[in-house]
Amino acid sequence: MSESCNSRHFSWLMKSCFPNPHDGNCKSSIRASATRNHHLHHHRQSQSLTTSSTTLSSLPDDLLLECFVRVPSDSLSTLCFVCRRWSRLLHSPSFFNLRRHQNRLHNTVYALTPSASGFIASTLTFEPLDYTIFAWNTRIYVPTDYVFLGNLYEYLPQSRLASIGPRIFVIGRYATLRYDIWTDSIISLSRMLAPRKKFACAVVSGKIYIAGGSLCAAATVDEYDPDSNKWRVVSRAPRLRYGCTGASADGVFYVIGGLKIDGPPTGAADAQMYMSSMDLYDAGARVWLRSRAVPGGGCVIAACAAVGFIYVLTSHAVEMSFWRFDARRRHGGFGEWSRMKTPQLAQPVRLDGSIKFSLVGVGNKVMLALMKNGRVLRASDERFVWIYDTVAGDWSCGPDLPEYIPRATCVNLEC
């Protein structure tokens, strides 16, 4: 792939800016300008030696981004192969911020599950939302033949997923992968500074933050920069956690729930308080904000961010509760908890390891996926995908994942 492109091959992008000479409304103006063009012909010839013509490739980055943002979403993947400059701009935060400002981003949930020699990626598109065709697409296969991962069936369930634009980052104990949906390629990246398992992970301002996960690594918060492909330690963690979950909103990395791993708890009340606690790390200022906890305690089993709020699902033995935390720091309600409606599951859910919970923010909606392992049979009246409308404040049943994807790991792509 070349560094820059020859824009004459993309003149179709510019044709709509000129009048059609065969249009009857344009004929008179064309005849009127013919004489003027004849007198200007010699003047233009003299200037052509010193003045280069304006081409698409000669536009500065900001104007080129303005052109790209108007390209239909299904054509963006093609533009990535033109040259390295175009690929860099199309993957830049500036491009996605501009598309977000113009309300052109679309949400698609990816559910990754391992296969014999790669990943199977099932997709669920939320925009435009047409309930007549609202179903999972499972025709995407991601080969990983040239990336050594060992046992994929053990690697993927223990990893965390993070998305930045059209790229999904699969972060595991001993390897980090990046899957680009536009180029349909997967590559190996720098792995974490120390092995972690069941850690918190979230994206803040185009960078990935992780915390918790093991005794040797949980004492730090690490940051991954996709541009430099490097990890670095950015802070010490106030609490050492295992089995925690992460989310981000308004520049803050939230480390939620989990078990205490820096020593045995003093009692059952201390353990319960730990599992419902939440630490707030301001990634821009590099400081920790005042700690928060879920009201009523309970064990946090899933969390995500959506439209400026943190949504948390907690469990009290066989009873679940659903909470919303106001994460809008420049809003008067910052830090307030509100109890929301809980999805009406057909049967009580026990935290015995047989069910994996996944909570994903998708635009102004929250998707809850309950995935059973292969040893547990599904009941005919059970629904395993629920969608919460943050505007209406109500749950509805979503399309279930196929049975051959029992314990997928889910992430939302906004691109």
C-alpha positions in Angstrom: 0.0 0.0 0.0 1.4 3.4 -1.0 1.7 6.4 1.3 -0.4 8.6 -0.8 -2.9 8.1 -3.7 -3.3 9.3 -7.2 -6.7 11.0 -6.9 -7.5 10.9 -10.7 -8.8 7.4 -10.0 -11.3 8.9 -7.6 -12.7 11.7 -9.8 -16.1 10.2 -9.3 -16.2 11.8 -5.9 -16.0 15.2 -7.5 -18.3 14.8 -10.5 -21.4 15.7 -8.6 -20.0 19.1 -8.0 -20.2 20.1 -11.7 -23.2 20.8 -13.9 -24.3 18.2 -16.5 -23.6 19.7 -20.0 -26.5 17.7 -21.4 -29.0 19.3 -19.0 -31.2 21.8 -20.8 -31.1 24.3 -18.0 -27.3 24.4 -18.3 -27.0 24.8 -22.1 -27.5 28.6 -22.1 -25.0 29.2 -19.3 -22.5 27.0 -21.1 -22.9 29.0 -24.4 -22.6 32.2 -22.5 -19.4 31.2 -20.9 -17.8 29.8 -24.1 -16.6 33.2 -25.2 -15.2 34.0 -21.8 -13.4 30.7 -21.6 -11.8 31.4 -25.0 -10.2 34.6 -23.7 -9.1 33.0 -20.5 -7.6 30.0 -22.3 -4.2 31.6 -22.9 -4.1 33.1 -19.4 -4.7 29.7 -17.9 -2.0 28.1 -20.0 0.5 30.5 -18.7 -0.5 29.9 -15.1 -0.5 26.1 -15.5 3.3 26.0 -15.5 3.5 27.5 -12.0 0.2 26.5 -10.4 -0.6 22.9 -9.7 -4.1 21.7 -10.1 -6.1 20.9 -6.9 -6.6 17.2 -6.5 -8.3 15.1 -3.8 -4.9 13.8 -2.6 -3.6 17.4 -2.2 -6.3 18.4 0.3 -5.2 18.9 3.9 -6.3 16.4 6.5 -9.2 18.4 7.9 -10.8 18.9 4.4 -10.2 15.3 3.5 -11.9 14.2 6.7 -14.9 16.3 5.7 -15.1 14.4 2.5 -14.7 11.0 4.1 -17.4 11.6 6.7 -20.0 11.9 3.9 -19.1 8.5 2.4 -21.7 5.8 3.2 -20.6 3.4 6.0 -20.6 0.4 3.7 -18.0 2.0 1.5 -15.5 3.1 4.2 -13.8 -0.3 4.2 -12.9 0.1 0.5 -11.2 3.5 1.1 -8.9 1.9 3.7 -7.0 0.1 0.9 -6.3 3.2 -1.2 -3.1 4.4 0.7 -1.6 4.6 4.2 -2.6 8.2 4.6 -6.3 7.4 4.0 -6.2 4.4 6.2 -4.6 6.5 9.0 -7.2 9.2 8.7 -10.1 6.7 8.6 -8.9 5.1 11.8 -8.2 8.3 13.6 -10.2 9.6 16.6 -10.8 12.9 14.7 -12.7 11.0 12.0 -15.0 9.2 14.5 -15.5 12.3 16.6 -16.7 14.1 13.4 -19.0 11.3 12.5 -20.4 11.2 16.0 -21.0 15.0 15.9 -22.9 14.5 12.6 -24.8 11.5 14.0 -23.5 9.2 11.4 -22.1 6.4 13.7 -23.8 3.0 13.7 -23.8 0.5 16.5 -23.2 -3.2 16.0 -22.7 -5.8 18.7 -20.0 -8.5 18.0 -20.1 -11.8 19.9 -16.8 -13.7 19.5 -16.6 -17.4 20.2 -13.6 -19.7 19.6 -13.6 -22.4 16.9 -11.1 -25.1 15.9 -8.8 -22.7 14.1 -10.1 -19.2 14.7 -13.0 -17.0 15.9 -16.6 -17.0 14.9 -18.0 -13.5 15.0 -21.8 -13.1 15.3 -23.1 -9.6 14.7 -26.3 -7.8 15.8 -27.0 -4.5 14.1 -29.0 -2.0 16.1 -29.3 0.9 13.6 -31.6 1.1 11.7 -33.5 -1.1 14.1 -36.1 -3.2 12.2 -37.6 -5.8 14.5 -38.8 -7.8 11.5 -35.2 -8.6 10.6 -33.7 -8.1 14.1 -31.5 -11.2 14.2 -27.9 -12.3 14.7 -25.7 -12.7 11.6 -23.2 -15.6 12.1 -21.6 -15.8 8.7 -18.4 -14.0 9.7 -15.3 -16.2 10.3 -12.0 -14.8 11.5 -9.1 -17.1 10.9 -6.1 -17.0 13.3 -3.9 -19.6 11.7 -0.7 -17.5 11.8 -1.3 -16.2 15.3 -0.2 -18.6 18.0 -2.8 -18.7 20.8 -2.6 -22.2 22.2 -6.1 -23.3 23.2 -8.6 -20.8 21.9 -11.4 -22.4 24.0 -9.5 -21.4 27.2 -8.0 -18.1 25.9 -11.1 -16.2 24.7 -13.5 -16.7 27.8 -10.7 -15.4 30.1 -9.9 -12.3 27.9 -11.5 -8.9 27.7 -12.7 -7.1 24.6 -12.4 -3.4 23.8 -13.4 -1.6 20.7 -12.0 1.6 19.1 -13.6 2.5 15.8 -13.7 -0.5 13.5 -11.2 -2.5 15.6 -11.7 -5.0 18.3 -8.9 -5.6 20.8 -8.9 -9.1 22.4 -6.8 -8.8 25.5 -5.8 -12.0 27.2 -3.3 -13.1 29.8 -0.4 -13.8 27.4 -1.5 -12.2 24.2 -3.2 -9.2 22.7 -4.9 -9.4 19.3 -6.5 -6.7 17.1 -9.3 -7.6 14.6 -10.1 -4.9 12.0 -13.6 -5.4 10.6 -12.8 -3.2 7.6 -9.8 -5.0 6.4 -10.9 -8.4 7.8 -7.5 -9.0 9.4 -6.2 -10.0 12.8 -2.7 -9.3 14.1 -0.8 -9.9 17.3 0.1 -6.9 19.4 2.2 -6.2 22.5 0.9 -8.2 25.5 0.1 -6.9 28.9 3.0 -5.9 31.3 1.9 -8.7 33.7 -0.6 -11.6 33.2 -4.1 -10.8 34.4 -7.3 -12.8 34.6 -10.8 -11.6 35.1 -9.7 -7.9 35.2 -11.5 -4.6 34.5 -11.1 -3.1 31.0 -12.4 0.0 29.3 -11.6 2.6 26.6 -11.1 6.2 27.6 -10.2 8.8 24.9 -8.9 6.3 22.4 -6.7 4.4 24.9 -7.4 1.1 26.7 -7.2 0.9 30.5 -7.0 -2.2 32.6 -6.9 -2.9 36.4 -7.2 -5.9 38.7 -7.0 -9.5 37.8 -4.1 -11.0 39.8 -2.0 -10.4 42.9 1.1 -9.5 41.0 -0.6 -7.1 38.6 -3.7 -5.8 40.3 -1.8 -3.1 42.2 -1.5 -1.0 39.1 -3.6 0.6 36.4 -2.1 0.1 32.9 -2.7 2.0 29.8 -2.4 0.8 26.2 -1.8 3.3 23.3 -2.9 1.7 20.0 -0.8 4.2 18.0 2.5 3.2 19.6 1.5 -0.4 20.5 2.9 0.1 24.0 1.7 -0.5 27.5 2.6 1.6 30.5 1.7 1.9 34.2 -0.2 5.1 34.9 -1.4 4.7 38.5 -1.5 2.6 41.6 -4.9 1.0 42.3 -6.5 1.8 45.6 -7.9 -1.7 45.9 -6.7 -5.1 44.7 -9.5 -6.9 42.9 -10.1 -10.2 41.1 -13.2 -10.9 38.9 -13.9 -7.2 38.5 -15.5 -5.4 35.5 -14.8 -2.1 33.9 -16.6 0.7 32.2 -15.9 4.3 31.1 -17.8 7.6 30.8 -16.9 11.2 30.6 -13.1 10.5 30.8 -13.4 8.3 33.9 -12.3 4.6 34.1 -14.6 2.7 36.5 -13.3 -0.4 38.2 -16.4 -2.2 39.7 -17.0 -5.2 41.9 -14.8 -8.2 42.3 -13.1 -10.1 45.1 -10.5 -8.8 47.5 -7.1 -10.4 46.8 -4.7 -8.5 49.1 -5.7 -10.6 52.1 -8.7 -12.3 53.6 -11.7 -10.1 54.4 -12.4 -9.4 58.0 -15.9 -10.8 57.7 -18.9 -11.4 55.5 -20.0 -7.8 55.6 -16.5 -6.7 54.5 -16.6 -9.1 51.5 -20.1 -8.0 50.5 -19.0 -4.3 50.6 -16.0 -5.1 48.4 -18.1 -6.9 45.8 -20.4 -3.8 45.4 -17.7 -1.1 45.5 -16.6 1.1 42.7 -13.3 3.0 42.1 -13.2 6.1 39.8 -10.0 6.9 37.9 -9.8 10.3 36.0 -7.6 9.3 33.1 -7.0 12.8 32.0 -6.0 14.3 35.3 -4.4 11.0 36.5 -6.2 11.2 39.8 -8.7 9.0 41.7 -12.1 10.5 42.5 -14.1 9.7 45.5 -15.1 6.0 45.7 -18.7 5.0 45.1 -20.6 1.9 46.0 -23.8 0.3 44.7 -26.7 1.0 47.2 -27.9 -2.1 49.0 -24.8 -4.0 48.4 -24.9 -7.3 46.5 -22.4 -8.8 44.1 -21.8 -6.9 40.8 -22.0 -9.4 38.0 -22.0 -7.1 35.0 -21.6 -3.4 34.1 -21.4 -1.1 31.1 -21.7 2.6 30.1 -24.4 4.1 27.9 -25.4 7.8 27.2 -23.4 9.2 30.1 -24.5 6.7 32.8 -23.0 3.5 34.3 -25.4 0.6 34.4 -24.8 -2.1 36.9 -26.4 -5.5 37.4 -26.1 -7.0 40.9 -27.1 -10.2 42.5 -28.4 -11.0 46.0 -28.3 -14.8 46.0 -31.2 -15.6 43.5 -32.5 -12.1 43.2 -31.1 -9.5 40.8 -31.3 -5.7 40.8 -30.4 -3.2 38.1 -28.9 0.2 38.9 -27.9 3.4 37.1 -25.1 5.7 38.2 -25.0 9.3 36.8 -21.5 9.6 35.4 -22.0 13.1 33.8 -19.4 15.1 35.7 -20.6 18.5 34.4 -24.2 17.7 35.4 -25.8 18.4 38.7 -26.7 14.8 39.3 -23.2 13.4 39.1 -22.7 10.6 41.5 -26.3 9.8 42.1 -27.6 6.2 42.0 -31.1 5.2 40.8 -32.7 1.8 40.9 -34.1 0.8 37.5 -36.5 -1.9 36.3 -35.0 -5.4 36.4 -35.5 -7.8 33.5 -38.2 -10.5 34.2 -36.2 -13.7 33.7 -38.2 -16.9 33.5 -36.2 -18.7 36.1 -34.1 -17.6 39.1 -30.4 -17.2 38.2 -27.7 -18.6 40.5 -24.1 -17.5 40.5 -22.7 -21.0 40.3 -20.5 -20.5 37.2 -22.9 -22.1 34.8 -24.0 -18.8 33.3 -21.9 -16.0 31.9 -23.3 -12.4 32.1 -22.5 -9.8 29.5 -23.8 -6.2 29.7 -23.1 -4.0 26.7 -24.0 -0.3 26.1 -25.3 0.2 22.5 -26.2 3.8 21.8 -29.1 4.6 24.0 -29.8 1.0 24.8 -28.3 -1.7 27.0 -28.0 -5.3 26.0 -27.9 -8.1 28.5 -26.8 -11.5 27.3 -26.9 -14.6 29.5 -24.9 -17.4 28.1 -24.9 -21.0 29.5 -22.1 -23.4 29.1 -22.4 -26.6 27.1 -23.3 -28.7 30.2 -26.5 -26.8 31.0 -29.5 -27.3 28.8 -31.8 -24.5 27.8 -35.4 -24.5 28.9 -38.0 -23.8 26.1 -39.3 -20.7 27.9 -36.0 -19.1 28.7 -34.8 -15.9 26.9 -31.1 -15.2 27.0 -30.9 -11.7 25.3 -32.7 -8.7 26.8 -32.6 -5.1 25.6 -33.1 -2.2 27.9 -34.3 1.1 26.4 -32.8 3.9 28.5 -35.4 6.4 27.2 -38.5 4.4 27.8 -37.0 2.7 30.9 -38.3 -0.8 30.0 -36.9 -4.2 28.9 -37.8 -6.2 25.8 -36.7 -9.6 24.6 -33.9 -9.6 22.0 -32.9 -12.4 19.5 -31.1 -15.2 21.2 -27.6 -16.2 20.1 -27.4 -19.5 18.2 -26.9 -22.5 20.4 -23.5 -23.2 18.8 -22.3 -19.9 20.4 -22.8 -20.8 24.1 -20.3 -18.6 25.9 -19.4 -15.7 23.6 -17.7 -12.5 24.6 -19.6 -9.4 23.5 -18.5 -5.9 22.6 -20.2 -3.0 20.8 -18.6 -1.3 17.7 -19.4 2.3 17.0 -18.3 3.1 13.5 
